[in-house]
Amino acid sequence: MSLQADKVPGISIDVDDLVRLRGHLAGSRLAGIRRRASYRSGVRDTRARGRGMEYEETRAYVAGDDVRTMDWRVMARTGEAHTKIFAEEKERRFLLAVDLSASMFYGTRQGFKSWAAAQTAAHLGWLASFAGDRVGGLIVAPDSHHEVRPGKTRAGLLNVFHHLAEASRIDLPPASRDNRLNFLLRELQRVVKPGSIIALISDFIGLDHQSMEILSALIRHNDVNAFWIYDTTEANAWPAGHYQVLTDRHSLGFDITGKKQDEWLLDCQRQHRLRIENLTSSFNIPLIPVSCNQGITRQIMSSLKS
């Protein structure tokens, strides 16, 4: 059965739901994530006149203007000297890197991790848009990936929403032997431009030495913030009982009935969190945990308070 079939709340990723968040977030600021990134050069929220990337207007020449900015076409048409004025480009590129690997299509209460990841991306995307950043995205699913280049209009953010929704329209996560997290990081390395802010949204299952190497290169010229999407069953002990798990299109069952099984599972959970924390602490990357079992807005806004 398709996950998208009946637009199941907490499972389906719906574009209209992501768009409606704009009204809930209006007036909010992205102060937290911007301040953490501000140690790098170029983070200023100003619009200054000068030589820059964006043409703004043409005006009459004033003594002292740079002759290299003369607007010769207007001068030829009017017979009077004119100069071009440029708006110095201070907006930053904000890239939503969303990992929708097969492991993200899981959740026990309220929502799947894939749904929580889309909600997290939408919150951050709207807040970045309010701040004047150019928002784009890179979405990697089990059987596809999509790139949306950062743009000045909000059309780019809406394209991200559509690709997130499309990624949820799969019958079952297909079996895949490649590490989709590392695929996402490699694609990031290929498309990102220096000076960007990257919101890396993932459950970080698949994190390995190659992940570390790629991130090491990414953080040299960009600001990376990690959003760890998790279910409570991946952080807390499971109640005793029999569990059915779907993996690679096959169903298997296992029992948790005693202390030995509990310790094994808790050790796996600890090791995974330790890998994530070692990654973020080694590279000084802010780590924001987001549970798919709780309201996303409260978690995001609490983590980004100024």
C-alpha positions in Angstrom: 0.0 0.0 0.0 1.3 3.4 -0.9 2.2 5.6 2.1 0.7 8.6 0.3 -2.6 6.8 -0.6 -4.9 8.4 2.0 -2.6 11.2 3.1 -2.1 9.6 6.5 -1.2 12.2 9.1 2.3 11.9 10.4 3.3 9.6 7.5 2.5 11.4 4.3 4.4 14.5 3.4 1.8 17.0 2.2 2.9 20.2 0.4 -0.1 22.1 1.7 0.9 21.3 5.3 4.4 22.5 4.7 3.2 25.7 3.1 0.7 26.4 6.0 3.7 26.5 8.4 4.5 30.0 6.9 1.6 31.5 8.8 2.5 29.8 12.1 6.1 31.0 11.8 5.5 34.6 10.6 7.4 37.0 12.7 9.9 34.4 14.0 13.6 34.7 13.4 16.4 32.3 12.6 18.6 34.0 15.2 20.0 30.8 16.7 21.4 29.1 13.6 22.6 32.4 12.1 24.5 33.3 15.2 26.2 29.9 15.4 27.3 30.4 11.8 28.4 34.0 12.3 32.1 33.2 13.1 32.7 33.0 9.4 33.2 36.0 7.2 30.5 37.4 5.2 27.6 37.0 7.6 26.0 40.4 7.6 22.3 41.4 7.1 22.8 44.6 5.2 22.1 45.9 1.8 25.0 48.3 0.9 25.6 50.1 -2.4 28.8 49.3 -4.1 30.4 46.9 -6.6 28.6 43.7 -6.1 26.8 40.9 -8.0 23.3 42.4 -8.3 22.5 45.3 -10.6 20.1 47.7 -8.9 19.6 50.9 -10.9 21.2 53.5 -13.2 21.5 57.1 -12.2 23.2 60.3 -13.4 27.0 60.3 -13.1 28.4 62.1 -10.1 32.0 63.3 -10.0 34.1 60.6 -8.3 32.0 57.6 -9.5 34.0 54.6 -10.8 34.3 54.9 -14.6 34.1 51.2 -14.8 30.5 51.3 -13.8 29.5 53.8 -16.6 26.2 52.8 -18.3 27.3 53.5 -21.9 24.0 52.5 -23.4 22.0 55.0 -21.4 24.7 57.6 -22.1 24.5 57.0 -25.8 20.7 57.2 -25.7 20.5 60.4 -23.6 23.7 62.1 -24.3 24.4 62.4 -20.6 26.8 60.4 -18.4 25.1 57.7 -16.3 26.5 55.1 -13.9 25.3 51.7 -12.8 24.6 51.1 -9.1 24.9 47.6 -7.7 23.4 46.2 -4.6 26.2 44.4 -2.8 25.1 40.8 -2.3 24.9 39.9 1.3 22.3 37.2 1.3 23.6 33.8 2.0 22.7 30.5 0.4 20.7 28.2 2.8 20.7 24.6 1.7 18.3 22.0 3.1 20.1 18.7 2.9 17.4 16.1 3.7 18.2 12.4 4.1 15.2 10.2 3.3 17.0 6.9 3.4 14.9 3.7 3.9 15.6 3.9 7.7 13.7 7.2 7.8 10.4 5.5 6.9 9.9 4.5 10.5 8.0 5.8 13.5 6.0 4.5 16.4 4.0 7.4 17.6 2.8 10.7 16.0 4.9 10.5 12.8 7.5 8.8 10.7 11.1 10.1 10.8 10.6 11.0 7.1 7.6 13.2 8.0 9.5 14.8 10.9 12.5 15.5 8.5 10.1 17.2 6.1 8.6 19.3 8.9 12.0 20.3 10.1 13.1 21.3 6.6 9.9 23.4 6.2 10.5 25.2 9.5 14.1 26.0 8.7 13.3 26.9 5.1 10.6 29.4 6.0 12.7 31.0 8.8 15.7 31.3 6.3 13.4 32.8 3.7 12.1 35.4 6.3 15.8 36.2 7.0 16.4 37.0 3.3 18.6 34.0 2.6 18.5 32.2 -0.8 16.9 28.8 0.0 17.6 25.6 -1.9 17.6 21.9 -1.2 19.0 18.5 -1.8 16.7 15.6 -1.1 18.0 12.0 -1.3 15.4 9.2 -1.1 16.0 5.4 -1.4 15.5 5.4 -5.1 15.9 9.0 -6.2 17.5 12.3 -5.5 16.6 15.9 -6.3 18.5 19.2 -6.3 16.9 22.6 -6.0 19.3 25.5 -6.5 19.1 28.4 -4.0 17.1 31.2 -5.4 16.0 34.7 -4.4 12.3 33.9 -4.6 10.3 31.4 -2.5 9.7 29.3 -5.6 12.9 27.3 -4.7 11.5 26.5 -1.2 8.2 25.3 -2.8 10.1 23.1 -5.1 11.8 21.5 -2.1 8.4 20.8 -0.6 7.2 19.2 -3.8 10.3 16.9 -4.0 9.9 16.0 -0.3 6.3 15.0 -1.0 7.3 13.0 -4.1 9.9 11.1 -2.1 7.1 9.9 0.3 5.1 8.4 -2.6 6.7 5.0 -2.6 5.1 1.6 -1.9 7.9 0.4 0.3 11.5 1.6 0.7 13.4 -0.4 -1.9 16.4 -2.5 -1.0 19.6 -0.6 -1.5 23.1 -1.5 -0.8 24.6 1.9 -1.3 25.0 4.3 1.7 22.4 7.0 0.9 23.7 9.3 3.7 27.1 9.3 2.1 25.5 9.8 -1.3 23.8 12.9 0.1 27.1 14.2 1.5 28.9 13.6 -1.8 26.2 15.4 -3.7 26.4 18.3 -1.2 30.1 18.4 -1.8 29.5 18.6 -5.6 26.8 21.3 -5.6 27.4 23.6 -2.6 29.1 26.9 -3.0 31.5 28.3 -0.4 29.9 30.4 2.3 26.6 28.5 2.4 24.7 27.5 5.5 23.8 23.8 5.4 21.0 22.2 7.5 21.8 18.5 7.4 18.7 16.6 8.4 19.0 12.9 8.9 18.8 10.0 11.4 22.5 9.5 10.6 22.2 5.7 10.2 25.0 4.8 7.9 27.4 7.3 9.5 31.0 6.0 8.9 34.5 7.1 8.2 33.7 8.2 4.7 31.0 10.5 6.1 33.6 12.1 8.4 35.9 12.7 5.5 33.3 14.4 3.3 32.0 16.5 6.2 35.6 17.5 7.0 35.8 19.0 3.5 32.4 20.6 3.7 32.9 22.5 6.9 36.1 24.2 5.6 34.1 26.7 3.6 30.5 26.3 4.9 28.5 26.4 8.1 26.9 23.0 8.8 24.1 22.5 11.4 23.0 18.9 12.1 19.4 17.9 12.9 19.2 14.4 14.2 15.8 12.9 13.5 15.0 10.0 15.8 12.2 7.9 17.3 12.0 7.3 21.0 12.5 3.6 20.4 16.0 4.5 19.1 16.9 6.2 22.3 15.1 4.4 25.1 14.7 0.8 26.3 11.9 -1.2 24.6 9.2 -2.9 26.6 9.4 -6.7 26.7 7.5 -8.4 23.9 7.5 -9.8 20.4 8.3 -7.3 17.5 7.8 -7.6 13.8 10.2 -5.6 11.6 10.0 -5.0 7.9 13.4 -4.9 6.3 14.3 -5.2 2.6 10.7 -6.1 1.8 10.9 -9.1 4.2 9.2 -9.4 7.6 11.1 -10.8 10.6 10.3 -11.1 14.2 12.4 -11.0 17.4 11.7 -11.1 21.1 12.8 -8.8 23.9 12.1 -10.8 27.0 15.2 -10.5 29.3 18.0 -8.3 30.5 20.5 -9.6 27.9 18.4 -8.4 24.9 17.7 -5.1 26.6 21.4 -4.5 27.2 22.3 -5.4 23.6 19.7 -2.9 22.2 20.6 -0.1 24.6 24.3 -0.6 23.7 23.4 -0.3 20.0 21.5 2.9 20.7 24.4 4.3 22.8 26.9 3.5 20.1 24.9 5.3 17.4 24.4 8.4 19.5 28.1 8.4 20.4 29.0 8.3 16.7 26.7 11.3 16.0 28.1 13.3 19.0 31.7 12.5 18.1 31.0 13.7 14.6 29.5 17.0 15.6 32.0 17.7 18.4 35.0 16.8 16.3 34.0 19.4 13.7 32.3 21.9 16.1 28.9 21.3 14.3 25.8 22.2 16.3 23.6 19.2 17.0 19.9 19.6 17.3 17.9 16.4 18.2 14.4 16.3 16.8 12.0 13.6 18.0 9.3 12.4 15.5 7.1 11.6 18.5 6.7 15.2 19.6 5.5 18.5 18.1 8.1 19.7 15.7 7.5 23.5 16.0 8.2 23.5 19.7 11.4 21.5 19.3 12.7 23.7 16.4 11.9 27.0 18.0 13.3 26.0 21.3 16.6 24.9 19.8 16.9 28.2 17.8 16.0 30.7 20.5 18.3 33.7 20.5 
